Amino acid sequence: MPLSVVATITAQPEHRSAVHTALLAVVAPSRAEAGCLHYDLHAARDTPDRFVMIERWQDDATLDRHMATPHFAALGAALDGKVTGVNIDRLDLLS
């Protein structure tokens, strides 16, 4: 069953540009992964420090493989100390 993910990342204001760059860097390799159906980065209009990644994966196993990739690990390192919060919601597609 397809799995949707909404990841909300809030940058520290002084690191907004670095966080944006780090998030952009994972888009292309993530889209190229087997089982990735959708992977898009968004910026919140009302909160310039908040970024939202909207993803769709073939199933839980493909998402778990994504989270074990070198580019995902590099993202974690790049965000370390530069964000005030990261929230990841795994959602079941109902319609």
Secondary structure, DSSP 8 states (H G I E B T S, - for coil): --EEEEEEEEE-GGGHHHHHHHHHHHHHHHHTSTTEEEEEEEE-SS-TTEEEEEEEESSHHHHHHHTTSHHHHHHHHHHTTTEEEEEEEEEE---
